[in-house]
Amino acid sequence: MRCTLLPGTSRPGRLRSAVLSALAVCATVAALLLGTGAPQAAAAGSLPCDVYAAAGTPCVAAHSMVRALYSSYNGSLYQVQRASDGATRNIGLLSAGGYADAAAQDSFCSGTTCIVTRIYDQSARHNDLTVEGAGGAGKADVGAPADALPVTVGGHQVYGLEISAGMGYRNDATSGVATNGAAEGMYMVTSGTHVNGSCCFDYGNAETNNKDTGNGHMDAINFGTECWFSPCYGSGPWVQADLENGLFQSDAGYSKNSSDTGTGALPFVTALLKNNGQDHFALKWGNAQSGGLTTTYSGGEPTTSGYSPMHQEGAIVLGTGGDNSNGSIGSFFEGVMTSGIPTDAADNSVQSNIVSVGYGGATGAAGTLNAGSEISLRATTSCCTSDYVRHQNNAGVLSSVTSSSSALDKNDATWIVRKGLADSSCVSFESRNYPGDFLRHSDFKLYRQPMDGTAQFRQDATFCPQTGKSGTGTSFASYNYPTRYLRHYDYNLYIASDGGSNAFDSSTSWTDDVSWAVSTPWAP
């Protein structure tokens, strides 16, 4: 059996990637047919779908906001639509096999806002995801804001997908995705910092009619804090299997693994599910920044009727349940689905590749108010010159941070400067260790909260720098309350005016309290 690319058949972009992917699969099949042994190991530098193809379980869906998942891919990653005129633009890569051209998005969306309207499938199957329509449990969804989740991946500034309630993506007419008890595997890179206990932040196989059609008609990774079957151990979030009518941690539904207390607030998580469609499924997770994978369950299908064999329908869902239950929140950076069950060795190689990417790495800039710079903000009031702006239990506070402080304290006191969410001439402050969460005011108090794309949030999270009111440092005027400035008062943070009815508007030391030293970050 010979696999060749005929002269003159080279193609640019997505088609060329599809041809090369088909050749990789063909080579694997040829090796098996010719008796040359097991599928060959992927070459060094291979990306996740190269690894899975070499292992004999090729990707039938490969979605990513941030990077190519095939080393040869040079097509579009996603599409954005801007609010000002409804125009759309595809966002591609800086180079084949590389990272998203986020600057193209920034340029296209400058002066307005954009939503993500399509996530392209990099595989030859073209199983693209578009904004999900109405289902049995929810009205039609809306697209996620394109700029809500800025992140560093591979040393590049890119954007993930930040899902809030009422957002989701789907494809009900796919090619090659498992149906009726066929075997499959899947993973996604998500975040433990942006989760809730509502149904259902899923990625994977779902019904083709957007309705609950019965047990075993889904086969999707679920990630969140919803405990469907008690007991669940710890506080989550957990990697679970949404197999329809239940989020399963074992064949019994509930967790049989008391050591699986969830991932905690890891900023980047690899979540993995594989299912032979007949009598076995497995769940794994790993820190997407370091280390390997942990198997939390490997055993039989759910014992309730309808799951053995499975009855998958082959749609792909992202961000909601199979019937468009859309109350969940979550983060999505990349994910794939395979034909057949990948080997553990292939899973481990994919995890190693994910870790090598450097999710959430340093931006490469520090100590300035330029977009992309990492900073800490130090108080200049004489009482508090070793105190810094930080988040603690979601609230913005002023806290002492020193070289001997814990890593958590240092991370909480580190912010990434972003172009102002409401005005690019101003700034917004993204949490270093909670990707997609920004410092914003609500009822004049400061909080760390996830960006939901609303105009209100954008305004509340935008601050306009000016010369420090005390004559030193920098003061930050609230974008939507321009006479109010970021201030510390009694170790809490507010937007405060110089005099007023609120205690935190006191004129005493106001000019010092609203003047900040922009310093190098505690956690670069």
C-alpha positions in Angstrom: 0.0 0.0 0.0 1.5 3.3 -1.1 0.6 6.8 0.3 1.7 9.6 -1.9 0.9 13.2 -2.6 0.8 13.5 -6.4 2.7 16.3 -8.1 0.8 19.4 -8.4 -1.6 18.5 -5.5 0.0 20.7 -2.8 -2.6 22.9 -1.2 -2.4 26.0 1.0 -4.1 26.3 4.4 -6.8 24.0 5.6 -6.8 21.8 2.5 -3.1 21.2 2.6 -3.4 20.3 6.3 -6.3 17.9 5.4 -4.2 16.2 2.8 -1.2 15.8 5.1 -3.4 14.5 7.9 -4.9 11.9 5.5 -1.4 10.9 4.5 -0.4 10.4 8.2 -3.4 8.2 8.8 -2.8 6.3 5.6 0.8 5.6 6.6 -0.4 4.2 9.9 -2.9 1.9 8.2 -0.3 0.8 5.7 2.1 -0.2 8.4 -0.6 -2.4 10.0 -1.7 -3.9 6.7 1.9 -4.7 5.7 2.6 -6.3 9.0 5.2 -3.8 10.1 4.0 -3.8 13.6 2.1 -1.5 15.9 1.5 2.2 15.0 4.7 4.1 15.0 5.6 6.7 17.6 5.1 10.3 16.6 8.2 12.2 15.6 9.7 14.7 18.0 8.0 18.0 17.8 4.7 16.4 16.9 1.5 18.2 18.0 -1.5 16.4 19.6 -3.2 15.3 16.4 0.1 14.1 14.9 0.6 12.0 18.1 -2.9 10.5 17.9 -2.6 9.7 14.2 0.7 8.0 14.7 -0.9 5.9 17.4 -3.7 4.8 15.1 -6.4 6.9 16.6 -6.6 10.0 14.4 -8.4 13.2 15.3 -11.9 13.6 13.9 -12.2 17.0 15.5 -9.5 19.4 16.5 -10.6 22.8 17.9 -8.3 25.4 19.4 -8.4 29.1 20.0 -4.7 29.4 20.7 -2.6 27.2 18.4 -2.3 24.6 15.7 -3.0 21.0 16.7 -1.2 19.5 13.7 2.4 20.5 12.9 1.3 21.1 9.2 -1.8 23.1 9.9 -1.8 26.6 8.5 -5.5 27.5 8.3 -8.0 29.5 10.4 -8.5 28.8 14.1 -11.7 30.8 14.7 -13.9 33.6 13.3 -14.9 36.8 15.0 -17.7 39.2 14.3 -17.6 42.8 15.3 -20.5 44.7 16.8 -20.0 47.9 14.8 -20.9 46.6 11.4 -21.5 42.9 11.7 -18.4 42.1 9.6 -16.5 38.9 10.2 -12.9 37.9 10.0 -11.1 34.6 10.3 -8.2 34.5 12.8 -5.3 32.3 11.6 -1.8 31.4 12.7 1.5 33.3 12.7 3.0 30.3 10.9 2.2 26.7 10.1 2.0 24.6 13.2 2.2 27.8 15.3 0.1 30.1 17.4 -2.9 32.4 16.9 -2.4 35.7 15.2 -4.1 37.6 18.0 -2.9 41.0 16.6 -5.2 40.4 13.6 -8.1 40.2 16.0 -7.0 43.2 17.9 -6.8 45.3 14.7 -10.1 44.1 13.3 -12.0 44.7 16.6 -10.3 48.0 17.5 -12.8 50.6 18.6 -15.6 48.1 19.0 -16.3 44.7 20.4 -16.3 41.2 18.8 -17.8 37.8 19.6 -16.5 34.4 18.5 -18.9 33.0 15.8 -17.1 29.9 14.6 -14.3 27.6 15.9 -12.7 25.8 13.0 -12.0 22.1 13.0 -8.4 21.6 12.0 -8.9 17.9 11.0 -9.8 16.8 7.5 -13.4 16.3 8.7 -14.2 20.0 8.9 -16.4 19.6 12.0 -16.5 23.4 12.7 -18.5 24.7 15.7 -20.9 27.6 15.4 -23.1 29.3 18.0 -25.6 26.8 19.4 -29.3 27.0 18.6 -32.2 26.4 20.9 -32.6 23.1 22.6 -34.8 21.1 24.9 -33.6 23.0 28.0 -32.4 26.4 26.7 -33.0 29.1 24.2 -30.5 29.8 21.4 -27.1 30.8 22.8 -25.0 33.9 22.0 -21.3 34.0 21.0 -18.6 34.5 23.6 -16.7 37.8 23.8 -13.5 37.5 21.8 -11.3 39.4 24.2 -12.5 38.0 27.5 -9.7 35.6 28.1 -6.3 36.9 27.1 -3.5 34.5 27.9 0.1 33.7 27.1 0.7 30.4 25.3 4.0 29.5 23.8 5.3 32.9 24.6 2.6 34.5 22.5 -0.3 36.7 23.5 -3.5 34.9 22.4 -7.1 34.6 23.5 -9.0 31.6 24.9 -12.7 31.2 25.0 -14.6 32.4 28.1 -18.0 30.8 28.4 -20.6 32.5 30.6 -24.2 31.3 31.1 -26.2 31.4 27.8 -23.1 30.8 25.6 -22.3 27.7 23.7 -21.2 26.1 20.4 -22.3 23.1 18.5 -22.3 21.0 15.2 -25.2 18.6 14.7 -24.1 17.4 11.3 -20.5 16.0 11.7 -18.3 13.6 9.9 -16.4 10.7 11.5 -17.5 11.2 15.1 -18.4 8.1 17.0 -22.0 6.8 16.9 -23.9 3.9 18.3 -21.3 2.4 20.6 -18.2 3.2 18.6 -15.0 3.9 20.5 -13.6 7.4 20.9 -11.3 9.5 23.0 -11.2 13.3 23.7 -9.4 15.9 25.8 -9.7 19.6 26.4 -7.5 22.2 28.1 -9.7 24.3 30.4 -9.4 26.2 33.7 -10.2 25.4 37.3 -10.6 29.1 38.1 -13.7 29.7 36.0 -16.3 27.1 36.9 -19.7 26.7 38.6 -22.1 24.0 39.7 -24.7 24.5 36.9 -25.3 22.2 34.0 -23.2 21.7 31.9 -19.8 22.8 30.7 -19.2 19.9 28.3 -17.0 19.2 25.3 -17.6 16.1 23.2 -20.3 13.9 21.7 -23.9 14.9 21.9 -27.4 14.5 20.4 -28.1 15.7 16.9 -31.4 17.3 17.8 -30.4 19.4 20.8 -32.6 17.4 23.1 -32.2 14.7 25.7 -32.9 11.5 23.8 -31.9 9.1 26.6 -29.2 7.3 28.6 -26.0 6.8 26.7 -26.7 9.3 23.9 -23.9 11.6 25.0 -20.2 11.0 25.5 -18.6 14.2 26.6 -16.1 15.6 29.1 -17.7 17.6 31.8 -15.8 20.0 34.0 -17.3 21.9 36.9 -18.4 21.7 40.5 -21.8 20.0 40.0 -22.0 16.8 41.9 -24.8 14.8 40.2 -24.4 11.6 42.1 -23.4 11.7 45.8 -20.9 11.3 47.2 -18.3 13.5 45.5 -15.1 14.1 47.4 -13.7 17.5 48.0 -15.0 20.7 46.4 -14.0 20.1 42.8 -14.0 21.0 40.1 -14.0 17.5 38.8 -13.5 15.9 35.4 -16.6 13.8 34.8 -18.3 12.0 31.9 -21.5 13.5 30.7 -23.1 10.3 29.3 -26.6 11.9 29.4 -28.9 12.0 32.4 -25.9 12.1 34.7 -22.4 13.3 35.3 -20.5 10.1 36.0 -17.3 9.6 38.1 -17.6 5.8 38.0 -19.9 3.0 36.8 -22.1 3.8 39.8 -22.2 7.5 39.0 -20.8 8.7 42.3 -17.1 8.8 43.0 -15.5 5.6 44.2 -12.2 7.4 44.5 -11.9 9.3 47.7 -8.6 10.8 46.6 -10.3 12.5 43.7 -11.1 15.8 45.4 -11.0 17.7 42.1 -8.4 19.9 40.5 -8.8 22.9 42.7 -8.2 26.4 41.2 -5.5 25.4 38.8 -5.4 28.0 36.1 -4.9 25.4 33.3 -6.2 21.8 33.4 -6.0 19.0 30.9 -9.3 17.0 31.1 -9.5 13.7 29.3 -12.2 11.0 28.7 -12.1 7.8 26.6 -14.8 5.3 26.1 -14.9 2.1 24.1 -18.6 2.5 23.7 -19.3 -1.0 25.0 -18.1 -1.8 28.5 -15.4 0.6 29.6 -14.6 4.3 30.1 -11.8 6.2 31.8 -11.3 9.7 33.2 -8.0 11.5 33.6 -6.8 14.9 34.4 -3.5 16.8 34.7 -2.0 20.2 35.4 -1.6 21.7 31.9 1.5 23.6 33.1 3.5 20.7 34.6 3.6 17.0 35.3 1.6 14.1 33.9 -1.9 12.7 33.9 -3.8 11.1 36.8 -6.4 8.5 36.2 -9.4 9.0 38.5 -11.5 6.2 37.1 -11.0 3.3 34.7 -13.7 0.6 34.6 -17.1 -0.4 33.4 -19.8 1.7 31.8 -22.6 2.9 34.1 -24.6 0.0 35.4 -28.0 1.7 34.8 -29.6 0.5 31.5 -28.8 2.3 28.3 -25.1 2.9 28.7 -23.7 -0.5 27.7 -23.5 -0.3 24.8 -23.5 3.5 24.3 -25.8 5.2 21.8 -23.8 8.2 20.8 -25.4 10.3 18.0 -22.2 12.1 16.8 -22.9 15.8 17.3 -20.2 17.9 19.0 -21.0 20.3 21.8 -18.9 22.9 23.6 -20.0 24.8 26.7 -23.5 23.3 27.3 -25.3 20.1 27.9 -26.7 17.9 25.1 -30.1 19.5 25.4 -28.5 23.0 25.5 -28.7 23.2 29.3 -26.6 26.4 29.4 -26.3 27.7 32.9 -22.6 26.7 33.2 -19.5 28.7 32.9 -16.0 27.6 31.8 -12.9 28.2 29.8 -11.7 26.5 26.6 -8.3 26.7 25.0 -8.0 23.6 22.9 -9.5 20.1 22.5 -9.7 17.1 20.2 -11.8 14.0 19.6 -10.4 10.8 18.1 -11.6 7.8 16.3 -10.9 4.8 18.5 -9.4 4.8 22.0 -6.0 6.4 22.2 -3.3 4.4 24.1 -2.1 5.6 27.4 1.3 6.3 25.9 -0.3 8.6 23.3 -2.3 10.4 26.1 1.0 10.9 28.0 2.7 12.3 24.9 -0.1 14.7 24.3 0.1 15.9 27.9 3.8 16.4 27.6 3.2 18.5 24.5 0.6 20.6 26.3 2.9 21.2 29.2 5.7 22.2 26.8 3.6 24.9 25.3 3.9 27.0 28.5 0.3 27.9 29.2 0.1 31.1 31.3 3.8 31.8 31.0 5.4 35.2 31.6 4.4 37.8 29.0 8.0 38.9 28.6 7.3 42.5 29.8 7.2 43.9 33.3 6.9 47.0 35.4 5.1 49.4 32.9 1.5 50.2 32.0 2.0 49.0 28.4 -0.5 46.3 27.4 0.9 42.9 28.2 3.2 44.1 31.0 3.0 42.2 34.3 3.0 44.5 37.3 2.3 44.9 41.0 0.7 48.1 42.4 2.3 49.4 45.6 0.6 51.9 48.0 2.5 55.2 48.5 0.8 56.3 51.7 3.3 56.5 54.5 1.5 53.8 56.5 1.5 51.3 53.8 4.5 51.4 51.5 5.0 47.6 51.7 1.4 46.9 50.9 0.1 45.9 47.4 -3.2 45.6 45.5 -4.2 42.0 45.6 -7.3 39.8 45.4 -8.4 37.7 48.3 -11.6 35.6 48.3 -12.6 37.5 45.2 -12.4 40.9 46.8 -9.8 43.6 46.1 -7.7 44.3 49.2 -4.5 46.0 50.3 -2.0 43.5 51.8 1.6 43.3 52.8 3.7 41.3 50.4 7.4 40.7 50.9 10.1 38.4 49.5 9.2 35.8 52.1 5.5 35.8 51.3 3.8 32.7 50.0 3.6 32.0 46.3 -0.1 32.4 46.5 0.2 35.9 48.0 2.7 36.9 45.3 0.4 35.6 42.5 -2.6 37.3 44.0 -0.7 40.6 44.0 0.4 40.3 40.3 -1.7 41.7 37.5 -1.3 41.8 33.7 -2.0 45.1 32.1 -4.5 44.9 29.2 -5.9 47.5 26.9 -8.9 49.0 28.6 -11.9 46.8 28.0 -14.1 49.9 27.4 -11.5 52.2 26.0 -8.1 51.1 24.6 -6.5 54.4 25.7 -7.0 53.3 29.3 -6.1 50.0 31.0 -7.7 47.0 32.6 -6.0 44.6 35.1 -6.2 40.9 34.5 -5.4 38.5 37.4 -2.1 36.6 36.9 -3.4 33.4 38.4 -7.1 33.6 37.4 -7.1 33.9 33.6 -9.9 36.0 32.3 -10.7 37.5 35.7 -10.3 41.3 36.0 -10.3 43.9 38.7 -13.6 45.7 38.5 -15.8 47.8 40.8 -19.3 47.1 41.9 -21.1 49.4 44.2 -17.8 51.3 44.4 -15.9 48.4 45.9 -13.2 46.4 44.0 -13.5 42.7 43.1 -11.8 40.1 41.0 -14.4 38.7 38.6 -14.6 36.9 35.3 -15.2 39.1 32.2 -18.7 38.4 30.9 -18.6 40.6 27.8 -21.3 43.1 29.0 -20.8 46.8 28.5 -21.3 47.3 32.2 -18.4 45.0 33.0 -16.2 46.6 30.4 -16.7 50.0 31.9 -16.4 48.8 35.5 -13.1 47.1 34.7 -11.5 50.1 32.9 -9.2 52.6 34.6 -7.5 55.6 33.0 -4.0 56.4 34.3 -2.8 59.9 35.1 -0.1 61.6 37.1 -0.5 60.7 40.8 -2.7 63.1 42.7 0.0 63.3 45.4 2.6 64.4 42.8 4.1 61.0 42.7 3.3 57.7 41.1 0.1 57.1 39.1 -3.6 57.5 39.9 -6.3 55.5 38.1 -9.6 57.2 37.4 -12.7 55.0 37.0 -13.7 55.0 33.3 -17.4 55.3 34.1 -17.0 57.4 37.3 -14.2 59.8 36.2 -14.1 61.8 39.5 -13.5 58.6 41.4 -10.1 56.9 41.7 -8.7 53.6 42.7 -8.1 54.0 46.5 -7.2 51.9 49.5 -9.1 52.6 52.7 -9.0 50.5 55.8 -7.1 47.9 53.7 -10.0 47.5 51.2 -10.1 48.9 47.7 -12.7 51.3 46.3 -13.2 53.9 43.6 -13.4 57.0 45.8 -14.0 60.7 45.4 -12.2 63.4 47.3 -14.9 64.0 49.9 -18.4 62.6 50.1 -20.9 60.7 52.2 -19.1 57.4 52.2 -16.4 56.8 54.7 -14.0 55.7 51.9 -14.5 59.1 50.3 -12.8 60.8 53.2 -10.5 63.7 52.2 -8.0 62.6 54.8 -4.8 61.3 53.0 -6.9 61.0 49.8 -4.3 62.2 47.4 -1.7 59.7 48.9 -4.2 56.8 49.0 -5.1 57.2 45.3 -1.4 57.4 44.2 0.2 54.1 43.3 3.7 53.0 42.4 3.7 50.7 39.3 6.4 48.1 40.2 7.8 44.9 38.9 5.5 41.9 39.5 5.8 39.7 42.5 5.1 36.7 40.4 6.5 37.2 36.9 
